[in-house]
């Protein structure tokens, strides 16, 4: 099984996500049966308790793992090193256009009112946010809840 390494040190989360997705999809398409192990080096943060890249990447990987697109092991579980994560390809990852939906899903980890969701993501425009909300509900990744007296959402 081939092994590949991607080093994300010094990159922002947005740059890291785009680079990881491209790297992962290249490996997944090169070996359509899956099973390629990738090592993603992200560091462990200056506090030693998990930096932005580590926590954001692992949160993203957890969502993709639940969707059956990949599997992963933390460096701590694999060899005691928290500065990297091992990812095994299963299927290609969704296109970058799904970033808005992923961001909304992550924001709704705790119940959020419709108003707060719309305000938080207003830079994308109301139609795109509404479409992402509908898509997430259709995928059963987001459920309707009541937040105070308002309609809201919570990630499933």
Order of alpha helices (4+ residues) and beta strands (2+ residues): beta-alpha-beta-alpha-beta-alpha-beta-alpha-beta-alpha-alpha-beta-beta
